[in-house]
């Protein structure tokens, strides 16, 4: 376990402080144009917005039945029989940074004012948001496993939160026309392969990992049997890459290093690097274990450009528009059209509902978005953060380039079956 003054601990503290600073600074900016910091959670999207030319333009050229948001979080506090657990520190004002994070997350999911029914309210809000999406559009709902130690023992005391596979499965089963689900299985578990087989048999479309928070080293041989099972089942691995700022961790921050996923790729796994590793720095392991720290995105770009990974390495575009990303990174993702066939649409919901995190006005100031779109997008976000994310990303541009329509039609990637 890291000491209070270890490098790992300092990085996590900096991440928490960064989130808090971001919320405050972004909130000030937001309140100059809007009278609130917190999401007002308006329920019904007005016809004037639903039929706006920006919204119609966003769906133009897309088949909504092929558009699956591949990065949607389930959340709650475990008050509805869901099996969800959450770290006591996130519930305590004595830990203000994590406490603040929880308040923002639940506000973004519109479950913050529902004593005794937070879990239920979060799911009700998902249904409410889906009412405003084009018919056929789906959300892929994430489970989230506990942290485990190297011996495969669960560590609930070191787990920021836990969302059981069974809960994600059951929420999806209630409305299969709206939801798919993604399991989360820690590879060190003694029953990892059996749990993965069971999840696949029950319809899981992929596996979700967040290595620094869950205590997973993707480069460890302890993952090999799990990787082989993923290949056998033809299930992709959606895994965080780069720095993690939203969830406290039980492992090493460096376990988010994109290069550590080479082991999975070399064993034949289809790997989806969440967020295109668009934030943070990692050791350039190609220059040795003590190599220099370089932007995580640079390592991601290196791997994307390696021919040997062309058939197995993919990435989702969730979170890439957040304020804590460098604008140059977003521009490169938009402009690298050769990457687009391997990019997948995701929102990282509920984060698009945290008002300070994404600033449409900034993109307009940089010439990446029409200024007239800013107030429309802000109004959409107050009603439907998922639609906001779709519309924003469909209209962003950089030096004459846009994100390709194929990025948004992700169903083709996740509906494959074992061979």
Residue pairs with C-beta under 8 A, 6 or more apart in sequence:
2 8
2 9
3 9
8 249
8 252
8 253
11 243
11 253
12 248
12 249
12 253
15 243
15 244
15 245
16 97
16 98
16 101
16 245
16 248
17 97
18 245
18 324
19 97
19 100
19 101
19 245
19 246
20 96
20 97
20 100
22 323
22 324
22 356
22 357
23 37
23 100
23 104
23 354
23 356
25 356
26 323
26 355
26 356
26 357
26 359
27 37
27 355
27 356
29 356
29 359
30 36
30 37
30 355
30 356
30 359
31 37
33 361
33 378
34 355
34 378
36 355
37 355
37 356
38 104
38 107
38 112
38 355
39 107
39 108
39 110
39 353
39 354
39 355
39 381
39 382
39 385
40 382
41 107
41 110
41 125
41 382
42 382
42 383
43 128
43 383
44 131
44 132
44 383
45 132
45 380
45 383
45 384
45 387
46 383
49 55
49 376
49 379
49 380
49 383
50 132
52 376
54 373
54 376
54 377
54 391
54 395
55 380
55 387
55 391
57 394
57 395
58 390
58 391
58 394
58 395
59 134
61 405
62 405
62 408
62 409
63 136
63 409
64 133
64 134
64 135
64 136
64 137
65 135
65 136
65 137
65 411
66 136
66 408
66 409
66 410
66 411
66 412
67 134
67 136
67 137
67 138
67 345
67 390
67 408
67 409
67 410
67 411
68 137
68 138
68 139
68 140
68 180
68 345
68 410
68 411
68 414
69 137
69 138
69 139
69 140
69 345
69 346
69 347
69 349
69 386
69 410
70 140
70 182
70 206
70 238
70 272
70 316
70 318
70 344
70 345
70 346
70 410
70 413
70 414
71 140
71 142
71 238
71 274
71 316
71 318
71 346
71 347
71 348
71 349
72 126
72 139
72 140
72 141
72 142
72 346
72 347
72 348
72 349
72 386
73 141
73 142
73 144
73 163
73 348
73 349
73 350
74 84
74 122
74 123
74 141
74 142
74 143
74 144
74 163
74 167
74 168
74 171
75 84
75 105
75 106
75 109
75 111
75 122
75 161
75 163
75 350
76 82
76 84
76 86
76 111
76 118
76 119
76 122
76 163
77 84
77 86
77 91
77 106
77 118
77 119
78 84
78 85
78 86
78 119
79 116
79 117
79 118
79 119
80 117
80 118
80 119
80 120
81 119
82 119
82 163
82 164
82 167
83 162
83 163
83 164
83 166
83 167
84 119
84 161
84 162
84 163
84 164
84 167
85 156
85 159
85 161
85 162
86 102
86 160
86 161
86 162
87 98
87 159
87 160
87 161
87 248
89 95
89 98
89 99
89 248
90 98
90 99
90 101
90 102
90 160
90 161
91 99
91 102
92 98
92 99
93 99
98 160
98 248
101 246
103 112
104 354
105 350
105 351
105 354
106 112
106 118
106 122
107 353
107 354
108 349
108 350
108 351
108 352
108 353
108 354
108 385
109 122
109 125
109 349
109 350
109 353
110 121
110 122
110 125
110 128
110 353
111 118
111 119
111 121
111 122
111 125
112 118
114 120
114 121
123 171
126 139
126 141
126 178
126 179
127 175
127 178
129 384
129 385
129 386
129 387
130 137
130 139
130 175
130 178
132 383
132 384
132 387
133 384
133 386
133 387
133 390
138 177
138 178
138 179
138 180
138 411
139 178
139 179
139 180
139 349
139 386
140 179
140 180
140 181
140 182
140 205
140 206
140 414
141 168
141 171
141 172
141 179
141 180
141 181
141 182
142 163
142 168
142 181
142 182
142 184
142 208
143 163
143 164
143 165
143 167
143 168
143 169
143 181
143 182
143 183
143 184
143 208
144 161
144 162
144 163
144 184
144 208
144 210
145 162
145 165
145 184
145 185
145 186
145 189
145 214
146 154
146 155
146 156
146 159
146 162
146 186
146 214
147 154
147 155
147 156
147 158
147 159
147 186
147 213
147 214
147 215
147 250
147 251
148 154
148 155
148 186
148 188
148 189
148 214
148 215
149 155
149 188
149 215
150 188
150 222
151 188
152 186
152 188
152 189
152 190
152 192
154 186
154 189
155 215
155 250
156 162
158 215
158 250
159 213
159 214
159 250
160 213
160 247
160 248
160 249
161 247
163 184
165 183
165 184
165 185
165 195
165 199
165 204
168 181
168 182
168 183
169 181
169 183
169 199
169 202
169 203
169 204
171 179
171 181
172 179
172 180
172 181
172 203
173 203
180 203
180 205
180 414
181 203
181 204
181 205
182 204
182 205
182 206
182 207
182 208
182 238
183 195
183 196
183 199
183 200
183 204
183 206
183 207
183 208
184 207
184 208
184 209
185 192
185 195
185 196
185 199
185 207
185 226
186 192
186 214
186 215
186 216
187 216
187 222
187 223
187 225
187 226
187 227
188 215
188 216
188 222
188 223
189 195
192 225
192 226
192 229
193 225
193 226
193 229
196 207
196 226
196 229
196 230
196 233
196 235
197 229
197 233
199 207
200 233
200 235
204 235
205 235
205 414
205 415
206 235
206 236
206 237
206 238
206 272
206 414
207 230
207 235
207 236
207 237
207 238
208 238
208 239
209 216
209 218
209 237
209 238
209 239
209 240
210 239
210 240
210 244
210 247
211 217
211 218
211 239
211 240
211 251
211 255
211 256
211 260
212 240
212 244
212 249
212 251
212 252
212 253
212 254
212 255
212 256
213 240
213 244
213 247
213 248
213 249
213 250
213 251
214 249
214 250
214 251
215 249
215 250
215 251
216 223
216 251
216 255
217 223
217 251
217 252
217 255
217 260
218 239
218 255
218 260
218 261
218 263
218 264
219 259
219 260
219 261
219 262
219 263
220 263
223 263
223 264
224 263
224 267
227 263
227 264
227 267
227 268
227 269
228 267
230 236
230 237
230 264
230 269
230 270
231 267
231 268
231 269
232 418
233 418
234 270
234 416
234 417
234 418
234 419
235 270
236 269
236 270
236 271
236 272
236 314
236 413
236 414
237 264
237 269
237 270
237 271
237 272
238 272
238 274
238 316
239 261
239 271
239 272
239 273
239 274
240 256
240 274
240 275
241 256
241 257
241 258
241 261
241 273
241 274
241 275
241 276
241 277
241 296
241 300
241 315
242 256
242 258
242 275
242 277
242 278
242 279
242 280
242 282
242 296
242 297
242 300
243 253
243 256
243 279
243 280
243 281
243 296
244 253
244 256
244 280
245 279
245 324
246 351
254 260
254 282
254 283
256 277
256 280
256 282
256 296
257 282
257 283
257 285
257 296
257 299
258 273
258 277
258 282
258 296
258 299
258 300
258 303
259 282
259 284
259 285
259 286
259 299
259 303
260 285
261 271
261 273
261 303
262 303
264 271
265 271
265 308
265 309
265 312
265 313
268 312
269 312
270 312
270 314
271 312
271 313
271 314
272 314
272 315
272 316
272 344
273 300
273 313
273 314
273 315
273 316
274 315
274 316
274 318
274 319
274 346
274 348
275 315
275 316
275 317
275 318
275 319
275 320
275 348
276 297
276 300
276 315
276 316
276 317
276 320
276 329
276 333
276 343
277 296
277 297
277 299
277 300
277 315
278 296
278 297
278 300
278 319
278 320
278 325
278 326
278 329
278 330
278 333
279 296
279 297
279 319
279 324
279 325
279 329
280 295
280 296
281 293
281 294
281 295
281 296
282 293
282 294
282 296
282 299
283 289
283 290
283 291
283 292
283 293
283 294
284 291
284 292
284 293
284 294
284 299
285 291
286 302
297 326
297 329
297 332
300 315
301 332
303 309
303 313
304 313
304 315
304 336
304 339
304 342
310 342
313 342
314 342
314 343
314 344
314 413
315 339
315 342
315 343
315 344
316 343
316 344
316 345
316 346
317 333
317 343
317 344
317 345
317 346
317 393
317 403
317 407
318 346
318 347
318 348
319 325
319 348
319 351
320 329
320 330
320 333
321 330
321 358
321 363
321 389
321 392
321 393
321 396
322 351
322 357
322 358
323 356
323 357
323 358
323 359
323 362
324 357
327 362
327 366
330 368
330 396
330 398
331 368
331 398
331 399
333 339
333 343
333 403
334 396
334 397
334 398
334 401
334 402
334 403
335 398
335 399
335 401
337 401
337 404
340 403
340 404
340 406
340 407
341 404
341 406
343 403
343 404
343 407
344 407
344 410
344 413
345 390
345 393
345 407
345 408
345 409
345 410
346 410
347 385
347 386
347 389
347 390
349 385
349 386
349 389
350 385
351 357
352 358
352 381
352 385
352 386
352 388
352 389
353 381
353 385
355 381
358 381
358 392
360 369
360 373
360 374
360 377
360 378
360 392
361 374
363 369
363 392
363 396
364 370
364 371
364 373
364 374
368 396
368 397
368 398
369 392
369 395
369 396
369 397
370 395
373 395
377 388
377 391
377 392
380 387
380 388
380 391
381 388
390 408
393 403
393 408
394 402
394 403
394 408
395 402
396 402
396 403
